[in-house]
Structures are given as C-alpha cells and as structure tokens.
Amino acid sequence: MAADYEKASGNKIEYSIIPFVALQQKMISALETGHPPDVISFDGIQTTLVLNAWKGKLADVSDIVAPHEKSLSKTALLSTKLYNAKEKRRAYYAVPYKCSSEPFHVWGSLVEKAGYKMSDVPNKWDERWNWFKPMQAKLRAKGMRKFYSLGIQMTTVGPSDGNNTFHGFLLANGGKGLVTPDGKQHADDPVVREAIIKTITYFTDAYKQGYIPPGAISWNDADDNNAFHAKLILADFDGTLSTELAMWHYPKEFSECVTLGLPLGNDGKPMPAMVGVIPSIEMVVWVAVGGRGALWGAIAGTLLVNFGKDEISSALPSMWLYALGLLFVLVVTFLPEGIAGLVRAPGPSNGTRRFGLAFLRPRNAE
C-alpha cells in the first residue's frame, strides 16, 4: 500500500508493522520524545488518544471527519472529538473507521467435558460467570491440574483488556453514568458508587477463591488470549474475535470454541455494549470505491471491498494490504466518483481525491 502511494504521489513513506503491545510502547516513546510518525493505526486508542489530544500533540483532522459526521455513529464522534487544553477547544484527533464490542469466549468442549451443556448457559451477567466456577474442580479432577474457570483480567497493564473488563462489570451493575457525555465524572453518584463497589468485590472474591489465574493481576492484552489458547482458562471476556480467528487454521480447536454475546445485566435488563472506535483507512476505501454522492454507492463499495478482502486474504494473506493500496490509487485516479459516478452525470472529483489523499498527510508533502 505504501509503495503504491509513493508511486502515485512522489512522496516517500517510512512504515512498519508492529505487534499490538509493542506498538503501544513505541507510540508513547515517539510522542514523548517528539519524533512521532505522521499516521498511526492503533486499536487501544483510549489509552493514548485522549491524553495526547489534551497535550496538543496530535494533528487536527476535523477537515476529514466533519464532512462525514452524519454517516458516523454518535459513539464514533464522541470517541474522537476531544479537548485540546493548549488551544482551549475541541476537535477531531482521529479518523474512526470501525467499531468493536466485547464478546465472551468459551471452550465449549471443556464445558461438555465437565458435564454441562452450552445450551444451559445463563443469560444474566453474574449468573453466567458463576455458572463456570464449579467446572474448575471437575476439570482439575480429570487431569487439568493448573486450570481456572475465569479469565477475568485483574490488571491495569493492558492497555485495553483490563479496563474493558472492569467497564463490562460496571455496566452490568448499573454504573453506566460514571462518565457522562459532557465529560464529567460521577463516582459520587450513589448508583454509580454501588456499581463500582460490586465490580471490585466480584473481582476480589473470584481471585481470592482461586477461580482466576494468579498471574492475571499483571496480564497484558495478549496474555489472556495466550492463556485461553493454552486451555488454562475456560471463559474469557475480550474485545474482537481475534481469540477465535487465531485458531482459524486449526479446525478442531476453532470448532470447540464458542463465542457468546452479552447477557442481560444483573437487574435483568439489556445492558449497553461497550463500543471501541479504531482509526485507519479501510473505511475511506469503501466510500471511495462506492462513491460519496450516494448512500447505495457507499454500501456497494463496502460489500465489494470486504468481499475482495475475504477472497484475497484467504488465498494470499500477506497480499491484502498491497491490494487495498493499489485499489485506492486506481479508484482515486481513474474513478474519482466511485461506482455511483458511473450511473450519474460526471461531476467534480476534487472532494473524493482530496478526502483520500489528505488522510495520509506525509510531512514532506506539506
């Protein structure tokens, strides 16, 4: 993708692909030393985006995001429009391109080995976690000596999973209003305070009772995945489907893993899902291929690009990013109005071309 952009623009890009946890460390180091890259795509933006927007260390990308506000969810806008304390104003400091929510990951095969059925899994928050607890003793009795029922991440090492697990419990206990959309904290609210106490109490009790691995107090975001894949834990609450997809090439293990959505909260009512927003470029390509001028064009672009992603990634996993970059360059060069432009009168193409190329913002192009 970078090579295609360099060829089309004449700009030189230095890029690297870095594992999730290491990227977090490199981001902080680069920002603190004053030598950051021009663009970073990172999943755990809540740990770095807000603070660095506050410090005035990020570029204002409002000219990219603002024209598409009507097409973006309220969560996406709230997550990326942040306050800059130096300039005393709010602006967009990330380009949102996808959302993710937290599912449960369960070894269905081990549930059955313990003598239970996945069809009986409870549909309330605490009841679901408690349902897994007695399976620990049964599986240990069958030879799984260092096995734990719960993959609850009692950690702030993260950067994301421990915080997300805490907020999952908080929401299930009715603590939705800890921070309201106006940015104010309400830890002194009796309802929120009680939800925090219940959350911390559940964590502490489950840990002291031995249902959570001792090392969970210092897990990073990869450690619970590793523990799950090693079948050291029965159930995990972790963002995205990466836990399952990492086993895609192992059909037996992949088929034994069960993904569950959110249960009801402890009050028996539907609980809100945490939705994380991630900035990058794939959404831009969806709209560029389909055409920004018509909703059906954007939908068609999304379907076509994702179909191509599935096909190419399945056959040649390492080639998808190159194909995406080539597609981007070809579309903005030869089909600036996208698919929708083929069925309507041609119009000016400056908007589409600028939206695509402005996103990359290389320093030596300014």
RALIN-V136807 format. One record per residue. RES is the residue in three letters. BURIAL is 1 if it has 16 or more other ideal C-beta (glycine too) atoms within 10 Angstrom, else 0. D_CENTER is the distance of its C-alpha to the mean C-alpha in Angstrom with 1 decimal. Layout:
<<RES:BURIAL:D_CENTER> <RES:BURIAL:D_CENTER>>
//
This chain:
<<MET:1:22.1> <ALA:0:23.3> <ALA:0:26.8> <ASP:1:27.0> <TYR:1:26.1> <GLU:0:28.6> <LYS:0:31.2> <ALA:1:30.8> <SER:0:30.6> <GLY:0:32.7> <ASN:1:30.2> <LYS:0:29.3> <ILE:1:25.7> <GLU:0:24.9> <TYR:0:21.6> <SER:0:20.0> <ILE:0:17.2> <ILE:0:16.3> <PRO:0:14.5> <PHE:0:11.4> <VAL:1:13.6> <ALA:0:16.5> <LEU:1:14.6> <GLN:1:13.9> <GLN:0:17.7> <LYS:1:18.8> <MET:1:17.0> <ILE:0:18.8> <SER:0:22.0> <ALA:0:22.1> <LEU:1:21.6> <GLU:0:24.2> <THR:0:26.7> <GLY:0:26.4> <HIS:0:25.6> <PRO:1:22.0> <PRO:0:21.1> <ASP:0:21.1> <VAL:1:17.5> <ILE:1:14.4> <SER:0:11.1> <PHE:1:8.7> <ASP:1:5.0> <GLY:1:6.8> <ILE:1:8.8> <GLN:1:10.2> <THR:1:12.3> <THR:1:14.0> <LEU:1:13.8> <VAL:0:15.9> <LEU:0:18.5> <ASN:1:19.1> <ALA:1:19.3> <TRP:0:21.8> <LYS:0:23.7> <GLY:0:24.0> <LYS:1:22.5> <LEU:1:20.2> <ALA:0:21.5> <ASP:0:21.8> <VAL:1:20.3> <SER:0:21.6> <ASP:0:23.8> <ILE:1:21.0> <VAL:1:18.9> <ALA:0:21.8> <PRO:0:23.5> <HIS:1:20.6> <GLU:0:20.1> <LYS:0:21.6> <SER:0:19.2> <LEU:1:16.0> <SER:0:15.0> <LYS:0:16.2> <THR:0:12.8> <ALA:1:11.8> <LEU:1:15.2> <LEU:0:15.4> <SER:1:12.2> <THR:1:13.8> <LYS:1:17.5> <LEU:1:18.5> <TYR:0:21.9> <ASN:1:23.8> <ALA:0:26.5> <LYS:0:28.6> <GLU:0:28.9> <LYS:0:28.9> <ARG:0:26.7> <ARG:0:23.2> <ALA:1:21.6> <TYR:1:18.4> <TYR:1:17.0> <ALA:1:13.9> <VAL:1:13.7> <PRO:1:10.8> <TYR:1:10.4> <LYS:0:7.7> <CYS:0:6.0> <SER:1:4.4> <SER:0:7.0> <GLU:1:8.7> <PRO:1:11.5> <PHE:1:14.6> <HIS:1:15.6> <VAL:1:19.4> <TRP:1:22.2> <GLY:1:24.3> <SER:1:27.1> <LEU:1:27.5> <VAL:1:27.6> <GLU:0:30.5> <LYS:0:32.1> <ALA:1:32.2> <GLY:0:34.1> <TYR:1:31.6> <LYS:0:30.1> <MET:0:26.5> <SER:0:28.2> <ASP:0:29.2> <VAL:1:25.8> <PRO:0:26.1> <ASN:0:24.1> <LYS:1:24.1> <TRP:1:21.7> <ASP:1:24.1> <GLU:0:26.3> <ARG:1:23.6> <TRP:1:22.9> <ASN:1:26.7> <TRP:1:27.4> <PHE:1:26.0> <LYS:1:28.1> <PRO:0:31.5> <MET:1:30.2> <GLN:1:29.9> <ALA:0:33.7> <LYS:1:34.4> <LEU:1:32.3> <ARG:0:33.7> <ALA:0:37.1> <LYS:0:36.4> <GLY:0:35.9> <MET:1:32.2> <ARG:0:33.4> <LYS:0:30.3> <PHE:1:28.1> <TYR:1:26.0> <SER:1:24.9> <LEU:1:21.8> <GLY:1:18.8> <ILE:1:18.2> <GLN:1:16.8> <MET:1:19.5> <THR:1:18.3> <THR:0:17.3> <VAL:0:17.1> <GLY:1:13.4> <PRO:1:11.9> <SER:1:9.2> <ASP:1:10.3> <GLY:1:13.7> <ASN:1:12.9> <ASN:1:10.6> <THR:1:13.4> <PHE:1:16.0> <HIS:1:14.6> <GLY:1:14.5> <PHE:1:18.2> <LEU:1:19.0> <LEU:1:18.1> <ALA:1:20.0> <ASN:1:22.9> <GLY:1:23.1> <GLY:1:21.6> <LYS:1:19.7> <GLY:0:21.8> <LEU:1:21.1> <VAL:0:20.0> <THR:0:21.2> <PRO:0:20.2> <ASP:0:23.1> <GLY:0:21.4> <LYS:0:24.0> <GLN:0:23.6> <HIS:0:25.5> <ALA:0:25.8> <ASP:0:29.5> <ASP:0:29.1> <PRO:0:30.7> <VAL:0:28.2> <VAL:1:25.2> <ARG:0:27.3> <GLU:0:28.2> <ALA:1:24.5> <ILE:1:23.8> <ILE:0:26.9> <LYS:1:26.1> <THR:1:22.6> <ILE:0:24.1> <THR:0:27.1> <TYR:1:25.2> <PHE:1:23.3> <THR:0:26.7> <ASP:0:28.8> <ALA:1:26.6> <TYR:1:26.5> <LYS:0:30.3> <GLN:0:31.1> <GLY:0:29.7> <TYR:1:26.9> <ILE:1:24.2> <PRO:1:24.6> <PRO:0:26.3> <GLY:0:24.0> <ALA:1:21.0> <ILE:0:22.0> <SER:0:21.1> <TRP:1:18.1> <ASN:1:15.4> <ASP:1:11.9> <ALA:0:13.7> <ASP:1:16.7> <ASP:1:15.8> <ASN:1:14.8> <ASN:0:18.1> <ALA:1:20.0> <PHE:1:18.8> <HIS:0:19.8> <ALA:0:23.1> <LYS:0:23.7> <LEU:1:24.2> <ILE:1:22.3> <LEU:1:22.5> <ALA:1:19.5> <ASP:1:16.0> <PHE:1:13.3> <ASP:1:10.0> <GLY:1:6.3> <THR:0:6.2> <LEU:0:9.7> <SER:0:10.1> <THR:1:12.7> <GLU:1:14.8> <LEU:0:14.4> <ALA:1:15.6> <MET:1:18.8> <TRP:0:19.3> <HIS:0:22.5> <TYR:0:23.8> <PRO:0:24.9> <LYS:0:26.4> <GLU:1:23.5> <PHE:0:21.1> <SER:0:23.4> <GLU:1:23.9> <CYS:1:20.3> <VAL:1:19.6> <THR:0:16.3> <LEU:1:16.9> <GLY:0:15.5> <LEU:1:16.2> <PRO:1:19.9> <LEU:1:22.0> <GLY:1:22.1> <ASN:1:25.1> <ASP:0:27.1> <GLY:0:26.9> <LYS:0:25.0> <PRO:0:21.6> <MET:1:18.9> <PRO:0:16.2> <ALA:0:12.7> <MET:1:10.1> <VAL:0:7.8> <GLY:1:5.1> <VAL:1:6.2> <ILE:1:6.0> <PRO:1:9.6> <SER:1:11.6> <ILE:1:14.6> <GLU:1:14.2> <MET:1:14.5> <VAL:1:17.6> <VAL:1:19.1> <TRP:1:18.7> <VAL:1:20.7> <ALA:1:23.1> <VAL:1:24.0> <GLY:1:24.6> <GLY:1:26.1> <ARG:1:25.2> <GLY:0:28.5> <ALA:1:27.9> <LEU:0:25.2> <TRP:0:26.3> <GLY:1:25.9> <ALA:1:22.2> <ILE:0:21.7> <ALA:1:23.9> <GLY:1:22.1> <THR:1:18.7> <LEU:0:20.5> <LEU:1:22.5> <VAL:1:19.8> <ASN:0:17.6> <PHE:0:20.9> <GLY:1:21.8> <LYS:1:18.5> <ASP:0:19.2> <GLU:0:22.8> <ILE:1:22.6> <SER:0:19.8> <SER:0:21.9> <ALA:0:25.0> <LEU:0:24.1> <PRO:0:20.6> <SER:0:21.2> <MET:0:22.5> <TRP:1:19.7> <LEU:1:18.8> <TYR:0:22.5> <ALA:1:23.0> <LEU:1:20.3> <GLY:1:22.1> <LEU:1:25.5> <LEU:1:24.6> <PHE:1:23.4> <VAL:1:26.6> <LEU:0:28.8> <VAL:1:27.6> <VAL:1:27.9> <THR:0:31.2> <PHE:0:32.9> <LEU:1:31.2> <PRO:1:30.0> <GLU:1:30.1> <GLY:1:28.1> <ILE:1:29.2> <ALA:1:30.2> <GLY:1:32.6> <LEU:0:34.6> <VAL:0:35.8> <ARG:0:36.6> <ALA:0:38.8> <PRO:0:37.5> <GLY:0:36.4> <PRO:0:35.3> <SER:0:32.4> <ASN:0:31.8> <GLY:0:28.8> <THR:1:26.8> <ARG:1:27.9> <ARG:0:27.1> <PHE:1:23.6> <GLY:1:22.8> <LEU:1:24.5> <ALA:0:24.0> <PHE:1:20.3> <LEU:1:21.2> <ARG:0:23.6> <PRO:1:25.5> <ARG:0:27.7> <ASN:0:30.9> <ALA:0:30.6> <GLU:0:31.1>>
//
